[in-house]
């Protein structure tokens, strides 16, 4: 299969390039393909003639979105809209990646694909708008919701926690629970999904759930770090954007495509750091 990856410079984009080696890949960073420009999307599809477009690009600044809603909607709604429209015009499928932040966090059991979204932040609302645009414009679509994504390179929570380990004590929120997801595991699951031809919405995230505090404690154990970690509440760490208190994801759409437990992803991440 010929696959065009947009957002190739990000955590997921790099993981897709490393894991989808059985396919013919064209990987374009935002500098080479700006999905917010429909003319660029059409030109890229014409030049590369892929069988599938994967949109791994996004506006990911959750707090920044509160003061920059236009930027968030351009990156998370307009861009996937253009991807869906241009791929539909050529009669090919597209895959778009969304987030657990489309849910409000009020549930006390894992969210599945048929649960009703109710975003509480500008970021979550912009991602939900992108989902709606893709679903409306290209019936041959995959919508993949994931959560708490991290990779050995880039900006992400585990790497930040490793940087903070030099402090006398690290304070970490313990009342937000989600699904930590190792980007290479997500890339492998996406590879399996696109070979099924079964279009629709899927939850692909690290199996099980953890709080940010539990994730940090597990990471420090893997790295042999003895810095004390103290659990705190969200109220003690106020942020511009509200976060779901509970956003663990599960799937009932295709139980055959599951990611490994989040603990396994974290262990592989730690080993990759040497």
Secondary structure, 3 states (H helix, E strand, C coil): CEEEEECCCCHHHHHHHHHCCCCEEEEECCCCCCCCCHHHHHHHHHHHCCCEEEECCCCCCCCHHHHCHHHHHHHHHHHHHHHHHHHHHHCCEEEEEEEHHHCCCCCCCCECCCCCCCCCCHHHHHHHHHHHHHHHHCCCEEEEEECCEECCCCCCHHHHHHHHCCCCEEEEECCCEECCEEHHHHHHHHHHHHCCCCCEEEECCCECCEEHHHHHHHHHHHHCCCCEEEEECHHHHCCCCCCCCECCECCCCCCCCCCCEHHHHHHHHHHHCC
